[in-house]
Amino acid sequence: MKERTQLIIRLISTHIVLIPVLIFTSLIVNRDSFLLPAITQTALLIIYLSGYWEFPGLRIRWSYCLSIEFLLLIVLFRKIFSQAGETNCYLIIALSLLQAYLLIRLIRIIIVIFRRDKDSFEIVFPFRQGKYMVTDGGNSRISRLMNYHFFSPVHKKNKTNLSMLFATDIVKINNFKSNFLPLQNEDYPVFGEKVYSPTGGLVVKVVDKIEDNIPYVGNYPYNTGNTVVIQKDNRYMLIGHLKMNSVKVRTGDYVNAGDMIAEAGNSGYSERPHIHMQLIESATDNYWKGVGVSIQFRKKNLYKNRVIDV
């Protein structure tokens, strides 16, 4: 099955089908002591905060979640004013365990959003003039739902996951419009956007000749594609998946924060246009064996689904 088809099926099952199924179950089961509506509410919050809303768009995010909240109120009032059935202790135990599990996942998401990690580094945002969304970001060891990088099997296999603790992916969005999995790079708003250096320092690595992938074809090379790495002291800022032949700096150059360095692309281990950005602390130039450092913008974490207007 093609990667794009797999993603569509996953999005439909988790973002569209799951919650209505829970609501329907809440309506027909009257022996749960309000646990099913509580589970539905928790699941909705998790999807709202950590779902992949880059694809359907922010307008769909708001309208869908508000509609579900309205349906949940109907379910709740119906349960309040209807005669409850005989309580099933096994059902209550099972639902209580499920709710506890979901609450733990939700708490981890909230921690990623609000926790101030040690040695957080304030960046200059790598784009200008537009609305951008973080699609993976924050402390990935705390919540895989917010940031997959640390728990990714391929990163673990290559022993790069510790350096990716706070790796961040960013796309551009067209205000509240849907941008549902276009087939061409040029149809993604971020493709070709100018990328600016998030920090000042010495350019220690430049890759510029890797072709951009066709979106969602699979079999991507395991690298960050066209890449710029900037060193300052024992920290390395890596910006990857840049557009082929777009890099404007060379190894040995010194750049200031905010200098234009390249254009956003879809090269390397990348299924659709975006940029990958991570800050690594390492005592040697083998920064992939270093440890990721928290990055912030406007004194807030770059957590998943954060929308930034610049």
C-alpha positions in Angstrom: 0.0 0.0 0.0 1.4 3.4 -0.9 2.5 5.7 1.9 0.0 8.4 1.0 -2.9 5.9 1.1 -1.7 4.6 4.5 -1.5 8.1 5.9 -5.1 8.9 4.6 -6.4 5.7 6.2 -4.7 6.6 9.5 -6.0 10.1 9.5 -9.5 9.1 8.8 -9.5 6.3 11.5 -8.0 8.5 14.2 -9.3 12.0 13.4 -12.7 11.2 12.0 -14.0 7.8 12.8 -12.7 7.2 16.4 -14.6 10.0 18.2 -18.0 9.4 16.6 -17.7 5.7 17.4 -17.1 6.6 21.0 -20.1 8.9 21.1 -22.3 6.3 19.5 -21.1 3.7 22.1 -21.8 6.2 24.9 -25.4 6.5 23.6 -26.1 2.8 23.5 -24.2 1.8 26.7 -26.0 2.9 29.8 -24.0 1.0 32.4 -20.8 3.0 32.5 -21.3 5.7 35.1 -20.4 8.5 32.7 -17.0 6.9 31.9 -17.5 6.7 28.2 -18.3 10.4 27.8 -15.2 11.2 29.9 -13.1 8.9 27.7 -14.5 10.6 24.6 -13.6 14.0 26.0 -10.1 13.0 26.9 -9.5 11.4 23.5 -10.9 14.6 21.8 -8.4 16.7 23.7 -5.5 14.5 22.8 -6.5 14.6 19.1 -7.0 18.4 19.3 -3.6 19.0 20.8 -1.5 16.3 19.1 -3.3 15.4 15.9 -1.9 16.1 12.4 -4.0 19.2 11.6 -1.5 20.4 9.0 -3.4 18.4 6.4 -7.2 19.1 7.0 -6.5 22.7 8.1 -7.1 24.8 11.2 -10.7 25.6 10.3 -11.6 21.9 10.2 -9.8 21.5 13.5 -12.0 24.1 15.2 -15.3 23.2 13.6 -14.8 19.4 14.0 -13.9 19.7 17.7 -16.6 22.2 18.5 -19.2 19.9 16.8 -18.0 17.0 18.9 -18.3 19.0 22.1 -21.9 19.8 21.2 -22.6 16.1 20.6 -20.9 15.2 23.9 -23.2 17.7 25.8 -26.2 15.9 24.2 -24.9 12.6 25.3 -24.2 13.9 28.8 -27.7 15.3 29.3 -29.3 12.1 27.9 -27.3 10.1 30.5 -28.3 12.4 33.3 -32.0 12.2 32.6 -32.2 8.6 31.5 -32.5 5.7 33.8 -29.2 4.0 34.3 -28.9 0.3 33.7 -27.4 -2.2 36.1 -23.7 -1.4 36.7 -21.2 -3.9 35.3 -18.1 -3.9 37.5 -15.9 -5.5 34.8 -17.0 -2.8 32.4 -16.3 -0.1 34.9 -12.8 -1.5 35.7 -11.9 -1.7 32.0 -13.2 1.8 31.2 -11.4 3.2 34.3 -8.1 1.7 33.1 -8.6 3.1 29.6 -9.4 6.6 31.0 -6.4 6.5 33.3 -4.2 5.6 30.3 -5.6 8.4 28.2 -5.2 10.9 31.1 -1.5 10.0 31.4 -1.0 10.6 27.7 -2.9 13.9 27.9 -0.8 15.0 30.9 2.4 14.2 29.0 1.2 16.4 26.1 0.5 19.3 28.5 3.9 18.9 30.0 5.6 19.1 26.6 3.6 22.4 25.9 4.3 24.2 29.1 7.5 22.7 30.7 10.6 24.9 30.7 13.4 22.6 30.0 16.9 23.2 31.3 19.2 25.4 29.1 16.4 26.3 26.7 17.7 28.3 23.7 15.8 31.2 22.2 16.0 31.1 18.4 15.3 33.5 15.6 12.4 32.1 13.7 13.7 30.6 10.4 10.9 32.0 8.2 9.4 35.5 7.4 6.0 36.8 6.6 3.4 34.1 6.9 1.6 31.6 9.1 3.6 28.5 10.1 2.9 25.4 12.1 5.1 23.1 14.1 4.2 19.6 13.0 6.6 17.8 15.5 8.3 19.5 18.4 9.0 19.7 22.1 10.5 17.1 24.4 10.0 13.9 22.4 11.1 11.6 25.3 8.1 12.8 27.3 5.4 12.4 24.5 5.7 10.6 21.3 2.4 12.0 20.2 3.9 15.5 20.2 7.2 14.6 18.7 8.1 11.3 17.2 11.9 11.8 16.8 13.2 10.2 20.0 11.1 7.1 19.7 11.4 6.6 16.0 12.7 3.0 15.3 15.0 4.2 12.4 16.6 6.9 14.6 17.1 4.4 17.4 18.6 1.9 15.0 21.1 4.5 13.8 21.7 5.8 17.4 20.8 9.4 16.6 17.6 9.6 18.7 19.3 11.2 21.7 20.5 14.1 19.6 16.9 14.5 18.3 15.2 15.0 21.7 14.0 18.4 20.7 14.1 18.1 16.9 11.5 20.2 15.3 9.6 20.1 11.9 7.9 23.2 10.5 5.6 23.8 7.6 3.7 26.8 6.2 0.0 26.9 6.2 -2.4 29.0 4.1 -4.4 30.7 6.9 -7.4 28.4 7.6 -7.4 26.6 4.2 -7.0 22.8 3.8 -3.9 21.6 2.2 -4.7 17.9 2.0 -1.6 15.9 0.9 -0.8 17.5 -2.5 1.1 15.4 -5.0 3.6 18.0 -6.1 6.2 19.8 -4.0 5.2 23.1 -5.5 1.7 22.8 -4.1 3.0 22.9 -0.6 3.1 26.5 0.7 6.5 26.0 2.4 8.3 24.7 -0.6 10.8 27.3 -1.9 10.3 29.6 1.1 13.4 31.5 2.2 15.0 30.0 5.3 16.9 32.2 7.8 19.5 31.2 10.3 18.0 30.5 13.7 21.3 31.5 15.4 24.7 33.0 14.7 27.9 30.9 14.3 30.3 29.2 12.1 29.0 27.1 9.2 30.7 23.7 9.6 28.7 21.6 7.1 26.8 22.3 3.9 25.0 19.8 1.6 23.3 21.2 -1.5 23.1 18.7 -4.3 20.5 16.1 -3.1 17.3 16.0 -5.3 14.0 16.8 -3.7 11.7 13.9 -3.2 8.3 13.5 -4.8 5.8 13.7 -1.9 4.9 10.4 -0.3 6.7 8.0 -2.6 8.6 6.2 0.2 12.1 4.8 0.1 13.8 8.0 1.3 17.6 8.1 2.0 18.4 8.2 5.7 19.9 11.7 5.9 18.7 15.2 6.4 19.0 16.0 2.7 20.4 19.4 1.8 21.6 20.6 5.1 23.3 23.5 6.9 25.0 23.0 10.2 26.1 26.1 12.3 28.4 25.7 15.3 28.7 28.1 18.2 30.9 26.8 21.0 29.9 23.2 21.7 26.5 23.5 20.2 25.4 22.6 16.6 22.3 24.0 15.0 21.2 21.8 12.1 18.7 22.8 9.5 17.7 20.1 7.0 15.5 19.0 4.1 16.4 22.1 2.2 15.8 22.6 -1.5 18.4 21.4 -3.9 20.8 24.1 -5.1 19.3 26.7 -2.8 21.9 27.0 -0.1 23.5 30.4 0.0 26.3 29.8 2.5 29.5 27.7 2.4 31.6 25.9 4.9 33.7 28.3 6.8 31.3 31.2 6.5 30.2 33.1 9.7 26.4 33.8 9.7 24.4 36.0 12.0 21.0 35.1 13.4 18.5 36.1 10.8 20.8 35.8 7.8 19.2 34.1 4.8 20.8 30.7 4.3 18.7 28.6 1.9 15.1 27.6 0.8 12.8 25.0 2.2 12.6 21.8 0.3 11.9 18.1 0.5 15.2 16.4 0.4 16.6 13.4 2.4 14.5 11.5 4.9 11.4 13.6 4.2 8.0 12.6 2.9 6.7 16.2 2.1 8.2 19.7 2.0 9.2 21.1 5.5 12.3 22.0 7.3 13.9 20.0 10.1 15.7 22.0 12.8 17.5 20.7 15.9 20.1 22.1 18.3 22.6 19.6 19.6 25.2 19.9 22.4 28.3 17.8 21.7 31.9 17.9 23.0 33.1 16.6 19.5 32.2 17.4 15.9 30.3 14.0 15.8 27.2 15.9 16.8 24.9 13.0 16.0 26.1 11.4 19.2 25.4 14.5 21.2 22.3 15.5 23.2 19.4 17.6 21.9 18.8 21.0 23.5 15.4 22.6 23.9 14.6 25.4 21.5 12.1 28.2 22.0 10.6 31.1 20.1 9.1 34.1 21.9 9.9 32.3 25.2 7.5 29.4 24.4 8.3 25.8 23.4 8.1 24.8 19.8 5.5 22.2 20.5 3.4 20.3 18.0 0.5 22.2 16.4 1.8 25.6 17.6 0.9 28.1 15.0 3.3 31.1 14.6 2.5 34.3 12.7 5.6 36.2 11.5 
